Amino acid sequence: MVNNRSCNFHTLFQRLTAQRYQNLVRRVSRVAGNRALGGLGASAVPFTLSDYREWLKTILGGEQGTCPCEYCGSYVTIETTVNDHRLPLSRGGSSGFENLAISCARCNNQKGAMSGPAFRDLMRLLNSWQYADRHDVLHRLETATRLAIDEQRHRAIDAKHNSVRYQRHFEQRL
């Protein structure tokens, strides 16, 4: 007989993986659209939600499993893991499993658009520094990444508003 705790974890796993997969699809679609506009071609997520769930189960060791963050080594669960692109999509990275890494939210926020190897090298360097200095640099990286994301969002909103204004102006001229 399956116990309630197992059912709850399964439901949680199903819900979180569906949300993360949809976020991944949106992100890849947005970057692919930008690439298409720039003449670089568009790519889609090359796997299904079911494939994604199986990939995560394998890495985590099951729906209730854990695995180390690829960058800092702290253990993450399905509740705390974040999808990270080793080579960011914005820098031409692929959307396939070979480019996806499991990381904690903090490393993902600090890494920003750095490549995975560059971020690991930076972390090795920072780990040789005193705590206060390391903490200061990582805090600055996290803050800068948040500001860059906010700026991208504002630009996207402005572009959408400008498009609507242009369309209205064009329609008025007809």
Legacy VTK file of the C-alpha trace (Angstrom):
# vtk DataFile Version 3.0
C-alpha trace
ASCII
DATASET POLYDATA
POINTS 174 float
0.000 0.000 0.000
1.302 3.462 -0.910
1.455 5.835 2.033
0.229 9.433 2.079
3.759 10.873 2.259
4.732 9.112 -0.989
1.594 10.399 -2.723
2.311 13.940 -1.508
5.899 13.817 -2.807
4.709 12.457 -6.120
2.129 15.252 -6.441
4.751 17.838 -5.473
7.222 16.394 -7.992
4.601 16.449 -10.745
3.582 20.039 -9.986
7.116 21.438 -9.669
8.431 19.689 -12.753
5.477 20.946 -14.803
6.121 24.526 -13.616
9.861 24.325 -14.263
9.360 22.757 -17.671
6.918 25.507 -18.684
9.356 28.175 -17.446
12.106 26.509 -19.464
9.926 26.429 -22.581
9.052 30.126 -22.160
12.695 31.100 -21.655
13.909 29.087 -24.636
11.089 30.447 -26.801
11.908 34.024 -25.799
15.625 33.591 -26.552
14.855 31.686 -29.756
12.605 34.549 -30.855
15.413 37.021 -30.215
17.825 34.823 -32.169
15.358 34.596 -35.034
15.059 38.376 -35.071
18.839 38.605 -35.213
19.054 36.077 -38.014
20.567 33.366 -35.820
17.728 30.881 -36.204
15.380 29.564 -33.558
15.522 26.437 -31.437
12.923 24.801 -29.235
13.168 22.615 -26.146
14.194 19.264 -27.654
12.506 17.122 -24.998
9.045 16.564 -23.572
7.791 17.107 -20.035
7.925 13.345 -19.553
11.585 13.267 -20.698
12.364 16.148 -18.358
10.797 14.339 -15.401
12.775 11.170 -16.140
16.005 13.182 -16.483
15.406 14.851 -13.107
14.524 11.546 -11.421
17.766 10.057 -12.733
19.882 12.965 -11.500
18.127 13.298 -8.146
17.931 9.554 -7.579
14.131 9.522 -7.574
11.319 11.954 -6.873
12.406 12.362 -3.248
16.147 12.279 -3.945
18.924 14.824 -3.643
22.023 15.695 -5.615
24.826 18.228 -5.251
24.647 21.637 -6.894
26.993 21.538 -9.867
28.790 24.672 -8.665
28.952 24.754 -4.857
28.219 21.139 -3.920
25.352 21.908 -1.522
22.606 19.336 -1.792
19.392 20.247 -3.585
16.012 18.536 -3.787
13.187 18.893 -6.287
11.966 21.790 -4.130
15.292 23.674 -4.103
16.870 22.818 -7.451
17.073 25.346 -10.280
17.607 24.663 -13.971
20.806 26.275 -15.160
22.300 26.399 -18.629
26.024 25.705 -18.420
26.468 27.944 -21.438
23.615 30.457 -21.185
21.065 30.542 -23.987
21.853 34.234 -24.409
25.412 33.262 -25.322
24.413 30.599 -27.828
24.041 27.622 -25.485
21.761 24.772 -26.466
18.469 23.953 -24.779
19.207 20.220 -24.562
19.991 18.092 -21.538
23.725 18.228 -22.348
23.675 21.949 -21.496
21.378 21.742 -18.443
22.874 21.688 -14.974
21.268 21.220 -11.603
22.154 24.077 -9.296
20.963 25.809 -6.175
19.156 29.120 -6.597
21.999 31.076 -5.031
24.622 29.783 -7.496
22.236 30.305 -10.401
21.650 33.921 -9.325
25.349 34.563 -8.813
26.426 32.895 -12.057
24.248 35.055 -14.269
25.402 34.810 -17.901
28.807 33.298 -17.072
29.618 29.906 -18.482
29.609 27.006 -16.026
33.395 26.448 -16.213
34.107 30.169 -15.690
31.796 30.274 -12.671
33.412 27.146 -11.162
36.853 28.747 -11.651
35.619 31.920 -9.976
34.197 29.930 -7.061
37.541 28.104 -6.607
39.341 31.453 -6.514
36.836 33.005 -4.113
37.013 29.988 -1.800
40.687 30.844 -1.212
39.696 34.334 0.048
38.578 35.348 3.510
34.876 34.900 4.151
34.004 38.639 4.234
35.683 39.296 0.881
34.146 36.221 -0.748
30.707 37.098 0.618
31.012 40.686 -0.659
31.910 39.633 -4.215
29.181 36.978 -4.395
26.599 39.404 -3.006
27.589 41.933 -5.688
27.256 39.285 -8.409
23.812 38.296 -7.178
22.690 41.931 -7.038
24.053 42.683 -10.507
22.281 39.637 -11.953
18.966 40.701 -10.402
19.388 44.225 -11.781
20.183 42.870 -15.254
17.094 40.639 -15.185
14.928 43.567 -14.081
16.375 45.699 -16.896
15.564 42.974 -19.451
11.999 42.784 -18.157
11.585 46.559 -18.377
12.958 46.596 -21.921
10.547 43.835 -22.941
7.607 45.732 -21.420
8.720 48.970 -23.116
9.081 47.192 -26.451
5.585 45.742 -26.088
4.113 49.170 -25.248
5.983 50.802 -28.140
4.683 48.126 -30.500
1.102 48.775 -29.381
1.607 52.548 -29.742
3.091 52.120 -33.220
0.220 49.850 -34.253
-2.367 52.361 -33.007
-0.564 55.208 -34.762
-0.407 53.195 -37.992
-4.117 52.269 -37.744
-5.055 55.941 -37.190
-3.225 56.927 -40.372
-5.261 54.445 -42.446
LINES 1 175
174 0 1 2 3 4 5 6 7 8 9 10 11 12 13 14 15 16 17 18 19 20 21 22 23 24 25 26 27 28 29 30 31 32 33 34 35 36 37 38 39 40 41 42 43 44 45 46 47 48 49 50 51 52 53 54 55 56 57 58 59 60 61 62 63 64 65 66 67 68 69 70 71 72 73 74 75 76 77 78 79 80 81 82 83 84 85 86 87 88 89 90 91 92 93 94 95 96 97 98 99 100 101 102 103 104 105 106 107 108 109 110 111 112 113 114 115 116 117 118 119 120 121 122 123 124 125 126 127 128 129 130 131 132 133 134 135 136 137 138 139 140 141 142 143 144 145 146 147 148 149 150 151 152 153 154 155 156 157 158 159 160 161 162 163 164 165 166 167 168 169 170 171 172 173
